């Protein structure tokens, strides 16, 4: 459950106005946050104009101007430019002392704190792409400078795009990235394969698409709404010696569980490598 609107005091400044920032802004406004209390810094004019037109928020070309009246800043710039952005804002951050919420992948709170000249309250968050529909999941980690009010504020902000979970160890964000950050792509890959297989069995592309997408949607709803484990739900569908059992046998013979575990491990390790590379560069 999200916190009340009062958990977001004052103005919110988004440093970057891309897709994830847009999804958070949309969710906040839908949840009752007044558009004039949201300020966005975005260097691309067409994106600024779209945000102002679609949501009625204040938009600026300069990061410092957008952050001037804000008590919460959302760092939504691309990771490769975030060091430059932070170093340009460090003096202002030290003067204003806002809560910083970073949604930049692979950039650690230690790096951000260093770039911003130290002792900064930072929450690092990892949302995923379904946030664009308000159906995302975000994992959050707070550094030692974040107090209870700051945690509540960050949770309220990310809850605008879906559910939230807190982590006690920042290094766990690499596994979060592998599971939920990259996870939608795994399901998209499964959908691609099911569509191709359905058509190879003689179904038209239109019929195959409806069947596959509705099946995935329905199964996801059962997973989230039924009081049952994935194993229990699978057993309900799988009759011994039936068609589902024949398909499951093929998956298991091909090492399906091992492939999924190896894929998650590979993505987690790649996340660690990227974080280490950013640490070395920052």
SULGIRA-V752874 format. One record per residue. N is the residue number from 0. RES is the residue in one small letter. SS is DSSP state (h for helix, s for strand, l for the rest). Layout:
BEGIN
n:N res:RES ss:SS
n:N res:RES ss:SS
END
This chain:
BEGIN
n:0 res:x ss:l
n:1 res:x ss:l
n:2 res:x ss:l
n:3 res:x ss:l
n:4 res:x ss:h
n:5 res:x ss:h
n:6 res:x ss:h
n:7 res:x ss:l
n:8 res:x ss:l
n:9 res:x ss:l
n:10 res:x ss:s
n:11 res:x ss:s
n:12 res:x ss:s
n:13 res:x ss:s
n:14 res:x ss:s
n:15 res:x ss:l
n:16 res:x ss:l
n:17 res:x ss:l
n:18 res:x ss:h
n:19 res:x ss:h
n:20 res:x ss:h
n:21 res:x ss:h
n:22 res:x ss:h
n:23 res:x ss:h
n:24 res:x ss:h
n:25 res:x ss:h
n:26 res:x ss:h
n:27 res:x ss:h
n:28 res:x ss:h
n:29 res:x ss:h
n:30 res:x ss:l
n:31 res:x ss:l
n:32 res:x ss:l
n:33 res:x ss:l
n:34 res:x ss:h
n:35 res:x ss:h
n:36 res:x ss:h
n:37 res:x ss:s
n:38 res:x ss:s
n:39 res:x ss:s
n:40 res:x ss:s
n:41 res:x ss:l
n:42 res:x ss:l
n:43 res:x ss:l
n:44 res:x ss:h
n:45 res:x ss:h
n:46 res:x ss:h
n:47 res:x ss:h
n:48 res:x ss:h
n:49 res:x ss:h
n:50 res:x ss:h
n:51 res:x ss:h
n:52 res:x ss:h
n:53 res:x ss:h
n:54 res:x ss:h
n:55 res:x ss:l
n:56 res:x ss:l
n:57 res:x ss:s
n:58 res:x ss:s
n:59 res:x ss:s
n:60 res:x ss:l
n:61 res:x ss:l
n:62 res:x ss:h
n:63 res:x ss:h
n:64 res:x ss:h
n:65 res:x ss:h
n:66 res:x ss:h
n:67 res:x ss:l
n:68 res:x ss:l
n:69 res:x ss:s
n:70 res:x ss:s
n:71 res:x ss:s
n:72 res:x ss:s
n:73 res:x ss:s
n:74 res:x ss:s
n:75 res:x ss:l
n:76 res:x ss:l
n:77 res:x ss:l
n:78 res:x ss:h
n:79 res:x ss:h
n:80 res:x ss:h
n:81 res:x ss:h
n:82 res:x ss:h
n:83 res:x ss:h
n:84 res:x ss:h
n:85 res:x ss:h
n:86 res:x ss:h
n:87 res:x ss:h
n:88 res:x ss:h
n:89 res:x ss:h
n:90 res:x ss:h
n:91 res:x ss:h
n:92 res:x ss:h
n:93 res:x ss:h
n:94 res:x ss:h
n:95 res:x ss:h
n:96 res:x ss:l
n:97 res:x ss:l
n:98 res:x ss:s
n:99 res:x ss:s
n:100 res:x ss:s
n:101 res:x ss:s
n:102 res:x ss:l
n:103 res:x ss:l
n:104 res:x ss:l
n:105 res:x ss:l
n:106 res:x ss:l
n:107 res:x ss:l
n:108 res:x ss:h
n:109 res:x ss:h
n:110 res:x ss:h
n:111 res:x ss:h
n:112 res:x ss:h
n:113 res:x ss:h
n:114 res:x ss:h
n:115 res:x ss:l
n:116 res:x ss:l
n:117 res:x ss:l
n:118 res:x ss:l
n:119 res:x ss:l
n:120 res:x ss:l
n:121 res:x ss:s
n:122 res:x ss:s
n:123 res:x ss:s
n:124 res:x ss:s
n:125 res:x ss:s
n:126 res:x ss:l
n:127 res:x ss:l
n:128 res:x ss:h
n:129 res:x ss:h
n:130 res:x ss:h
n:131 res:x ss:h
n:132 res:x ss:h
n:133 res:x ss:l
n:134 res:x ss:l
n:135 res:x ss:s
n:136 res:x ss:s
n:137 res:x ss:s
n:138 res:x ss:s
n:139 res:x ss:s
n:140 res:x ss:s
n:141 res:x ss:s
n:142 res:x ss:l
n:143 res:x ss:l
n:144 res:x ss:l
n:145 res:x ss:l
n:146 res:x ss:l
n:147 res:x ss:h
n:148 res:x ss:h
n:149 res:x ss:h
n:150 res:x ss:h
n:151 res:x ss:h
n:152 res:x ss:h
n:153 res:x ss:h
n:154 res:x ss:h
n:155 res:x ss:h
n:156 res:x ss:h
n:157 res:x ss:h
n:158 res:x ss:h
n:159 res:x ss:l
n:160 res:x ss:l
n:161 res:x ss:s
n:162 res:x ss:s
n:163 res:x ss:s
n:164 res:x ss:s
n:165 res:x ss:s
n:166 res:x ss:l
n:167 res:x ss:l
n:168 res:x ss:l
n:169 res:x ss:h
n:170 res:x ss:h
n:171 res:x ss:h
n:172 res:x ss:h
n:173 res:x ss:h
n:174 res:x ss:h
n:175 res:x ss:h
n:176 res:x ss:h
n:177 res:x ss:h
n:178 res:x ss:h
n:179 res:x ss:h
n:180 res:x ss:h
n:181 res:x ss:l
n:182 res:x ss:h
n:183 res:x ss:h
n:184 res:x ss:h
n:185 res:x ss:h
n:186 res:x ss:h
n:187 res:x ss:h
n:188 res:x ss:h
n:189 res:x ss:h
n:190 res:x ss:h
n:191 res:x ss:h
n:192 res:x ss:h
n:193 res:x ss:h
n:194 res:x ss:h
n:195 res:x ss:h
n:196 res:x ss:h
n:197 res:x ss:h
n:198 res:x ss:h
n:199 res:x ss:h
n:200 res:x ss:l
n:201 res:x ss:l
n:202 res:x ss:l
n:203 res:x ss:l
n:204 res:x ss:h
n:205 res:x ss:h
n:206 res:x ss:h
n:207 res:x ss:h
n:208 res:x ss:h
n:209 res:x ss:h
n:210 res:x ss:h
n:211 res:x ss:h
n:212 res:x ss:h
n:213 res:x ss:h
n:214 res:x ss:h
n:215 res:x ss:h
n:216 res:x ss:h
n:217 res:x ss:h
n:218 res:x ss:h
n:219 res:x ss:h
n:220 res:x ss:h
n:221 res:x ss:h
n:222 res:x ss:h
n:223 res:x ss:h
n:224 res:x ss:h
n:225 res:x ss:l
n:226 res:x ss:l
n:227 res:x ss:l
n:228 res:x ss:l
n:229 res:x ss:h
n:230 res:x ss:h
n:231 res:x ss:h
n:232 res:x ss:h
n:233 res:x ss:h
n:234 res:x ss:h
n:235 res:x ss:h
n:236 res:x ss:h
n:237 res:x ss:l
n:238 res:x ss:l
n:239 res:x ss:l
n:240 res:x ss:l
n:241 res:x ss:l
n:242 res:x ss:h
n:243 res:x ss:h
n:244 res:x ss:h
n:245 res:x ss:h
n:246 res:x ss:h
n:247 res:x ss:h
n:248 res:x ss:h
n:249 res:x ss:h
n:250 res:x ss:h
n:251 res:x ss:h
n:252 res:x ss:h
n:253 res:x ss:l
n:254 res:x ss:l
n:255 res:x ss:h
n:256 res:x ss:h
n:257 res:x ss:h
n:258 res:x ss:h
n:259 res:x ss:h
n:260 res:x ss:h
n:261 res:x ss:h
n:262 res:x ss:h
n:263 res:x ss:h
n:264 res:x ss:h
n:265 res:x ss:h
n:266 res:x ss:h
n:267 res:x ss:h
n:268 res:x ss:h
n:269 res:x ss:h
n:270 res:x ss:h
n:271 res:x ss:h
n:272 res:x ss:h
n:273 res:x ss:h
n:274 res:x ss:h
n:275 res:x ss:h
n:276 res:x ss:h
n:277 res:x ss:h
n:278 res:x ss:h
n:279 res:x ss:h
n:280 res:x ss:h
n:281 res:x ss:l
END
